[in-house]
Amino acid sequence: MELDVFARFHAAPGQEERMAQVLREQARAVRLEPGCLYIQPARAKREPARFFLFSRWTDEPAFQVHADLDATDRFISTMEQL
């Protein structure tokens, strides 16, 4: 059964463009991972500091492999700083 994942982020003042860049880079890398069917970042039009990341995985185990990657840990750490 496919798994859809939705994440929401809010950038600190002055960090909006950096967050947008990090999300684009992450999406490009994740698209190459086995089990990733779709990933797309988005930015709210009315709240430019609010971002979203939508992804679809072949199944929960495929997403868990992604979640356990060092690259995913680095992404989360970066997003927490922004």
C-alpha positions in Angstrom: 0.0 0.0 0.0 1.4 3.4 -1.0 2.2 5.9 1.7 1.6 9.7 1.4 3.7 12.0 3.6 2.9 15.7 4.2 5.3 18.0 6.1 4.8 21.6 7.0 7.6 24.1 7.8 7.8 27.7 9.0 10.9 29.7 8.2 12.4 32.1 10.8 12.4 35.7 9.7 15.1 36.2 7.0 15.5 32.5 6.4 12.7 32.1 3.8 14.9 31.9 0.7 17.4 29.6 2.3 14.6 27.3 3.3 13.2 27.3 -0.2 16.6 26.4 -1.6 17.1 23.5 0.9 13.6 22.1 0.1 14.4 22.2 -3.6 17.7 20.5 -3.1 16.2 17.8 -0.8 13.4 17.1 -3.3 15.9 16.6 -6.2 18.0 14.2 -4.1 15.0 12.2 -2.7 13.5 11.7 -6.2 16.4 9.4 -6.9 15.8 7.2 -3.8 14.3 3.8 -4.3 10.7 3.7 -3.3 10.0 7.4 -3.9 7.2 7.8 -6.3 6.8 11.6 -6.0 8.1 14.5 -4.0 7.3 18.2 -4.4 8.0 21.2 -2.2 5.5 24.1 -2.2 5.4 27.6 -0.7 2.3 29.3 0.6 1.4 32.3 -1.5 -0.2 34.3 1.4 2.4 33.3 4.0 5.8 33.3 2.3 7.5 31.9 5.4 5.3 28.7 5.3 6.4 25.7 3.2 5.1 22.3 2.5 6.7 19.0 1.3 4.5 16.3 -0.2 5.8 12.9 -1.0 4.5 9.5 -2.0 6.3 6.2 -1.3 5.7 2.7 -2.6 5.1 1.6 1.0 5.9 2.4 4.6 9.2 0.3 4.6 10.5 2.4 1.7 9.7 5.5 3.6 11.4 4.1 6.7 14.6 3.5 4.7 14.5 7.2 3.6 13.8 8.3 7.2 16.8 6.4 8.5 19.3 7.9 6.0 22.1 10.2 7.3 21.0 12.7 4.5 17.5 12.8 6.0 18.9 13.5 9.5 21.0 16.4 8.0 18.0 17.8 6.2 15.9 17.7 9.4 18.8 19.4 11.4 19.1 22.1 8.7 15.4 22.8 8.7 15.3 23.1 12.5 18.0 25.8 12.3 16.0 27.7 9.6 
